[in-house]
Amino acid sequence: MLGIPRRYAHFVFGIIQSGLTSLIAAGIASFPAGSPMLFVRHWMVSWLIAWAAMLPVVLLAAPAIRAFALRLTREEREPSAGRQA
């Protein structure tokens, strides 16, 4: 592997997640293209633009979204040892 320090895992996750999401969205948006070559060209250009736009959004929004998700959810409790299931 690349050996990137674990403290940068948030950024690595954001890069991968935004790249994959924008790749899929750009492909869907490019699908009506006429020929296969036009489709691939349009898809790749659209993907690069979408990724460049989404990467900072994902990296900046992810901590806030995670904190919000944690506030909306709760820890699951272990059944106590004295209680029968």
Secondary structure as GFF3:
##gff-version 3
##sequence-region A 1 85
A	DSSP	three_ten_helix	6	8	.	.	.	ID=ss1
A	DSSP	alpha_helix	9	30	.	.	.	ID=ss2
A	DSSP	alpha_helix	36	72	.	.	.	ID=ss3
###
